[in-house]
Amino acid sequence: MEASEAPSTAIDVAVIGGGPAGSAVSAFLARLGRRVALIEKSRHPRFHVGESLLPSNLPILERLGVSEAVAAIGRYKPGAEFVSPHHEQRQVFPFADALNPSPDHAYNVTRAEFDELLLRHAAAAPGVDLWEGYTATGAERLPDGWRLTLRGENAPAEIRARFLIDASGRDGFFAKVESVRQRSPRHNSAAIFAHFRDVSSDAWAADGSIAIYWFEHGWIWMIPLRNGLTSVGAVSMPDYLKTRKGPLDAFFIETLKMCPKAWTVLQNASRVSPVRGAGNYAYTAKKAFGDGYLLLGDAYTFLDPIFSSGIYFAMQSAERAAEAVNVVLDRPELAGRLFSRYQRELDNAMARLTWFIYRFNSPILRNLFMKPRNFFAIRKAVVSILAGDVYRGGTLSLRLAVFKTIFHLSRLANLRTDREDRRRREVLPSISLPDNEIADRL
Ligand SMILES: Cc1cc2nc3c(=O)[nH]c(=O)nc-3n(C[C@H](O)[C@H](O)[C@H](O)COP(=O)(O)OP(=O)(O)OC[C@H]3O[C@@H](n4cnc5c(N)ncnc54)[C@H](O)[C@@H]3O)c2cc1C
């Protein structure tokens, strides 16, 4: 859109943020016949962390009509692998082993490409006006909707819309304005990451899988991308991150070296991107909706990325939000009921993962992951969780309940180890690693 155009009063929904959540909700709303203003502050392609998709995401891409395009830019991902310093063998979890292995794979993507693909796809939908290069700076509630002020690259602009969706990611446009965001009291890690070339193929047993390496202070991800690149990141606990004194890039390499099994496959690789960081990153907003607005994706909640769930939750909730908002635009009296259900379903699905996330660095959970027994098909249930099957109840819930019982029994049998571990993971006030701190430029 051009700033010279008159502010539109015919917009049904203004969507702030053109990441996976914002682009998906805009496309789904347009399909339902709604007129959408999609506002994105940067110009795509732009860098974003978070490159590993889940199998559960694939049906959404299919419904959006972009699955072939994503397959063309993605690296086929058949599963997830775990490597522990205390176990000789790595554990390979192929998605084909899930309780309901459909689909049995996912993709790893370079987010600059993936996010641009989704944004252009949304912008091409009849009914979507893309405001690229515009930052939403203010939102004023009017009797019949919203007046949004935008800062353009050359000039300011204004949009009026009946409904507002905040899909601004970790920036949290609305969450911050309304002071509704609260940091997770139980999880306070931060991540440091970069792209590498020529990582040894020994990093993975199955070509294309994501590999997770535990080390003393957290875990390291290795996500193979197309074109010989690998995304490598270290997620660490507060007590370790507090020890950082020097620049981020040196600290990153020191951290990788602390995991000898990871360093073995990385030592001959070259870093081809700046080192970036994301700090203090688990949070949630108190509410996913309010008078005339809804929060989506990371603008609502951010979970630790250990299960690569962020994009899936962003796009899955986008589809559900589009359906709910479409109804509410015609029948505002249903807002409370429909949006409460939207939030409840999302919270319940996320709770499935947070149980694992809060315990991921504990030696007891690590042991269960590294020596998985398939008694009562529990291993299959764990693979289902790794594949993003987080909305289904039935036998999956039952098997997960058995897994949790085994975990709690093991904890009782190992009380001392457990107590020491819990003390280490106590949440400290904050981590000195601002979002997008960039260590250096190439
Ligand atoms: C270290 C780390 C590793 C991760 N790894 C994975 C992974 O492997 N797999 C996975 O699925 N997820 C991963 N994630 C999470 C994933 O990146 C996010 O969950 C996902 O990007 C959420 O999508 P979104 O659309 O909600 O937000 P975003 O993708 O962040 O998009 C928000 C958009 O809003 C725009 N914006 C912000 N403010 C404004 C404004 N005021 N006006 C206009 N535009 C604005 C931004 O420019 C951005 O384009 C990871 C996250 C981190 C931090």
The ligand as a MOL file (V3000), in Angstrom:
LIG
                    3D

  0  0  0     0  0            999 V3000
M  V30 BEGIN CTAB
M  V30 COUNTS 53 58 0 0 0
M  V30 BEGIN ATOM
M  V30 1 C 16.0860 -19.2970 19.8560 0
M  V30 2 C 14.8030 -19.6620 19.2000 0
M  V30 3 C 14.7030 -20.8330 18.4570 0
M  V30 4 C 13.4840 -21.2060 17.8580 0
M  V30 5 N 13.3950 -22.3620 17.1420 0
M  V30 6 C 12.2190 -22.7140 16.5900 0
M  V30 7 C 12.0990 -23.8810 15.7920 0
M  V30 8 O 13.0750 -24.5910 15.5450 0
M  V30 9 N 10.8790 -24.1890 15.2860 0
M  V30 10 C 9.7820 -23.4160 15.5240 0
M  V30 11 O 8.6850 -23.7510 15.0750 0
M  V30 12 N 9.8820 -22.2890 16.2400 0
M  V30 13 C 11.0530 -21.9170 16.7680 0
M  V30 14 N 11.1490 -20.7560 17.4620 0
M  V30 15 C 9.9330 -19.9720 17.6640 0
M  V30 16 C 9.4640 -19.2860 16.3680 0
M  V30 17 O 10.5120 -18.5380 15.8260 0
M  V30 18 C 8.2720 -18.4010 16.6780 0
M  V30 19 O 7.3800 -19.1100 17.5000 0
M  V30 20 C 7.5460 -17.9380 15.4160 0
M  V30 21 O 8.3590 -17.0830 14.6620 0
M  V30 22 C 6.2590 -17.2000 15.8040 0
M  V30 23 O 5.6700 -16.6020 14.6930 0
M  V30 24 P 4.8910 -15.2120 14.8550 0
M  V30 25 O 4.3090 -14.9250 13.5310 0
M  V30 26 O 4.0340 -15.2480 16.0410 0
M  V30 27 O 6.0220 -14.1390 15.2060 0
M  V30 28 P 7.2360 -13.6400 14.2880 0
M  V30 29 O 7.6700 -14.7030 13.3930 0
M  V30 30 O 8.2480 -13.0790 15.2210 0
M  V30 31 O 6.6240 -12.4830 13.4170 0
M  V30 32 C 6.2550 -11.2480 13.9710 0
M  V30 33 C 6.3740 -10.1830 12.9070 0
M  V30 34 O 5.8180 -8.9660 13.4120 0
M  V30 35 C 6.5880 -7.8810 12.9340 0
M  V30 36 N 6.3490 -6.7530 13.8590 0
M  V30 37 C 6.7060 -6.6580 15.1570 0
M  V30 38 N 6.2640 -5.5080 15.6980 0
M  V30 39 C 5.6090 -4.8650 14.7120 0
M  V30 40 C 4.9190 -3.6200 14.6510 0
M  V30 41 N 4.8160 -2.8050 15.7380 0
M  V30 42 N 4.3710 -3.2430 13.4750 0
M  V30 43 C 4.4460 -4.0410 12.3830 0
M  V30 44 N 5.0950 -5.2440 12.3820 0
M  V30 45 C 5.6510 -5.6430 13.5370 0
M  V30 46 C 8.0170 -8.4150 12.9580 0
M  V30 47 O 8.8410 -7.6980 12.0740 0
M  V30 48 C 7.8020 -9.8720 12.5310 0
M  V30 49 O 7.9750 -10.0260 11.1370 0
M  V30 50 C 12.3580 -20.3600 18.0220 0
M  V30 51 C 12.4790 -19.1660 18.7160 0
M  V30 52 C 13.6720 -18.8130 19.3100 0
M  V30 53 C 13.7840 -17.5040 20.0740 0
M  V30 END ATOM
M  V30 BEGIN BOND
M  V30 1 1 1 2
M  V30 2 1 2 3
M  V30 3 2 2 52
M  V30 4 2 3 4
M  V30 5 1 4 5
M  V30 6 1 4 50
M  V30 7 2 5 6
M  V30 8 1 6 7
M  V30 9 1 6 13
M  V30 10 2 7 8
M  V30 11 1 7 9
M  V30 12 1 9 10
M  V30 13 2 10 11
M  V30 14 1 10 12
M  V30 15 2 12 13
M  V30 16 1 13 14
M  V30 17 1 14 15
M  V30 18 1 14 50
M  V30 19 1 15 16
M  V30 20 1 16 17
M  V30 21 1 16 18
M  V30 22 1 18 19
M  V30 23 1 18 20
M  V30 24 1 20 21
M  V30 25 1 20 22
M  V30 26 1 22 23
M  V30 27 1 23 24
M  V30 28 2 24 25
M  V30 29 1 24 26
M  V30 30 1 24 27
M  V30 31 1 27 28
M  V30 32 2 28 29
M  V30 33 1 28 30
M  V30 34 1 28 31
M  V30 35 1 31 32
M  V30 36 1 32 33
M  V30 37 1 33 34
M  V30 38 1 33 48
M  V30 39 1 34 35
M  V30 40 1 35 36
M  V30 41 1 35 46
M  V30 42 1 36 37
M  V30 43 1 36 45
M  V30 44 2 37 38
M  V30 45 1 38 39
M  V30 46 1 39 40
M  V30 47 2 39 45
M  V30 48 1 40 41
M  V30 49 2 40 42
M  V30 50 1 42 43
M  V30 51 2 43 44
M  V30 52 1 44 45
M  V30 53 1 46 47
M  V30 54 1 46 48
M  V30 55 1 48 49
M  V30 56 2 50 51
M  V30 57 1 51 52
M  V30 58 1 52 53
M  V30 END BOND
M  V30 END CTAB
M  END
